[in-house]
Amino acid sequence: MSLESIVAKVESAGRIDRDEALALYSDAPTNLLGHLAEVVRARKHPSAIVTYIIDRNVNYTNVCVARCAFCAFYRPVGSNEGYVLGFDELFKKIDETLAVGGVQILLQGGHNPDLPLEWYEDLFCAIKDRYPDFRLHALSPPELLHLSRLSQRPVPVVIERLVQAGLDSVPGGGAEILVDRVRRLLNCESKATSDEWLSVMRVVHEVGMRSTATMMYGSVETVQERVEHLYRLRELQDDTGGFTAFIAWSYQPSNTELGGPEATSVEYLRTLALSRIVLDNFDNLQASWVTQGGKVGQLSLAFGANDMGSVMIEENVVRAAGAAYCMDEVEIVRNVEDAGFIPKRRNMVYDILGDPLCRDSAVPRRTKLAVARAPGDTSIPAELSGYPARTRTGKAERAVE
């Protein structure tokens, strides 16, 4: 197996195996990896269009029992820094998102034992009652598995109930690296093993919903384990075709229990390029400018990415680990055009919605990402008193309410 034969296979639209992918990452110069990724991207997207979505990342709670070693966002049960957003707070965030042309919220949060399945159902129903056309891209596979355990109902039943309440699609969070040795070291195997994450996504796809897939690399995994992650995703996509996009992002070590160094931007571009080559059944790859910054995000368009992801508006998880990059629609459009592409707005399933809104309307500029709550706000939503709590802290708070 020579590097030249692997390159020829990729250029002729052949499918490479695990050993070939590992050899490609280990031996190919960065510019060659970028070239091959561009060949695959251009084959799938012959036009010069690069897409993006206007939505908002909302983290409804930071209280979490999972305690992942790489996470700087979570707070344990009983922490005076823990929060749960109220329905009215979430409605305000949706109003702000709609005001700048947003079409959905990406709703994810901690594994909070005091939020039962009924809370999510009521929240989703309330959102859909007020905003019937607004999309709910919500709850990663570990969150769905958490609700299954909490409610003592099978995952398919939980998903069915949430779909009836208004769930539209599922984000690909919580995948980290789909190898259990890595998940044990990251202390995230208990929230979902590799097989559990994949099985939840299989159910999501089988009920007709679409989802994204992610990979958090650069923590404790080997390159071989990174490759294994990609192939497990490719195999599920062969079966279901339910993934709309793949997003690779680098582990952010600041403020985390795990600590350690951060992967370089070159390593990000090489990982992105390999992902485009291996994931030949994924149509779309997003640039992770939120961890890499705008300019590396722009360079991603030469290493396999065809999408700039989300305007975001708000972000809390990566920010907690030290990264606070912000790009509003104006800046995303500028980066796309300066790279020689045509920017277009899209929705979650990659329908083209039109040209940039900032060209035709006076959308307020945003130079700083919003946060879940103002610092020091420890208010408890009134509606929580209508739901039973499981922890001593939750019961005490609701007794006061």
Secondary structure, 3 states (H helix, E strand, C coil): CCHHHHHHHHHCCCCCCHHHHHHHHHHCCHHHHHHHHHHHHHHHCCCCEEEEECEEEEECECECCCCCCCCCCCECCCCCCCCECCHHHHHHHHHHHHHCCCCEEEEECCCCCCCCHHHHHHHHHHHHHHCCCCEEEECCHHHHHHHHHHHCCCHHHHHHHHHHHCCCEECCCCCCCCCHHHHHHCCCCCCCCHHHHHHHHHHHHHCCCEEEEEEEECCCCCHHHHHHHHHHHHHHHHHHCCEEEEEEEECCCCCCCCCCCCCCHHHHHHHHHHHHHHCCCCCEEECCHHHHCHHHHHHHHHCCCCEEEECCCECCHHHHCCCCCCCCHHHHHHHHHHCCCEEEEECCCCCEEECCHHHCCCCCCCCCCECCCCCCCCCCCHHHHHCCCCCHHHHHHHHHC
